[in-house]
């Protein structure tokens, strides 16, 4: 889908860009690994941007997430919530318009959020335009019902 044709897609305003930069700076300050920024405005109303990053250990993941929270508060953005800080395998920091996921590499590989939220635009358009099979278009069911077995008369 093109950005101009999707009515649900909000324009990227300066406040969103500033919040993204703040979160990215906090991640880079703590040496987060493999940082990816995903624009999900056309896919969900939950957030406009998801940032996915990795830490090298559970302590590193926890420290990265804590730094994002501290920098956000210093920038005047109060986090809506934080999940997973106790175990620190996957910590989610909800900055309302920006969701920051900080994960251990094995957890990140297992859940593959980038693949989930970053489907190619061509695939989304193809899926939306896909036509039904010819049998359904003609009003016929594509699945046929089995014929009933013939009744046998009891022997006399």
N, C-alpha and C positions, 0 to 999 in steps of 0.2 A: 504494500500500500504506500502510496506517496503521502508525505506529511500534509500536504494541502487538502487532500481528499478525505481524510479521516476526521470527522467532527468531534470525536472524543479526545483527540490529541491536543493538549494544551501547549501554547507556545512556551519556549524556554525563556523565562524572564531573568533579569539580572540577579534577583535574590536566589534563584535556583542555581545559577552558575556560581555565585559566591559561596553557597553552601557546599556545592560539589568541590570547589577548590579548597575550602577549609578542611573537608574530610580527607581529600587527597594529600594535603600538606601534613595532616596529622599522621596518616599512614606512612608517608615517606620519612617523617621525622623518626619513626620507630623502626625503620628498615623493613617494612612489610614487603613480602615477596609476591611477584606475579599479580600486580594490581590490574583489575579489569573494570571498566566503567560501562554499564549497560543502560541504554535508554529504553525504558519500558513504558513510556507514556501511551503508546498505541496498544499495549497489551493488557494493562491493568489500571485500575483507579487507586490502588493501594499506595503507589509511590510513582514518582516520575523517573527516578534514577536508582539503580542498584549498583553498589560498588562491592566487588568481591576481591578479597586479598587473602594471602596466606601468611602464617607465622611458622617459625621453625620448631617451636615446642609449645606445650600448653601454657607455660609462663609467658612466652613471647606473645601468644595469641591474646592472653589476658591483658598484658601491658599495652599492646596495640589498641585494643578496644577501649581501655581506660584512657589512653591518650586522645582518642577520638572524642570521648565524652568530655574531657577537660577542655579541649580546644573548642568544641561546639559551645559549651557553656561560656567560655571566654569571649566567643564571637557573638553571644546573645541568642543562641539557639538552644533551647532546653530540650534534651532528648525525651521522646515520648516514653521510651522504655528500653530495657536491655534484657536479653535472654541468653542463657548459656554461660554466664561468666564463672559460675562455680566449677563446672567441669572443664571449661575452656578448650574444648575440642572445636566448637563452633559457637562463636559469639555474634549475636545480632544486635546492632545498635540502630534504633529507629529514630531518625531525625525528621520524621514526618514526610517530607518530600523525597528524602534520600535514605535508603536502607543500606547500611554497611554490614557486610558479612565478613567476618575474619575467621578463617578455618585452618586447621592442620591440613597439610597436603593430602594425606590419605582420605580424610573426610571430604575434602573438596573434590577429589577424584571420584569418590563413591557417589556423591549426590549430583555432581555435574550441573550446577546451577547455570553456568554459561550456556550449555547446550539447551537447557530447558527454556530459558528466557531470551535466547538470541537466535531463534529460528530464522533462517534466511528469508528475506522479504519475498523472494520469488516463490518459495515453498508455501508461504502463507497465502499469497495471491492465487496460486494454483489450486490449493485446497479449497479456497472460497469459491472458485469458479468451476470446480469439478462438477460434471453433469452426472445424473443418475444413469445406471445401465439401461440399455435399450428395452429390456423386458419391463422394467418399472415404468419407463416413460410411456410405453404403450398401454399401461394399466394392468399388465399381467404380473402375477407374482413370480419372482425369480426362483422361489423354492416351491417345488411341486409336492403335493400331498401323495403319500403312497396309496395305491388302490386297495380297496377292501378285498379280503380273500373271499372267494365265492362260498356261499353257504352250502353245506352238504346236507342232504336229507338223511334222516336216520333210516337205517336198514330195517325192513319189516320182517 
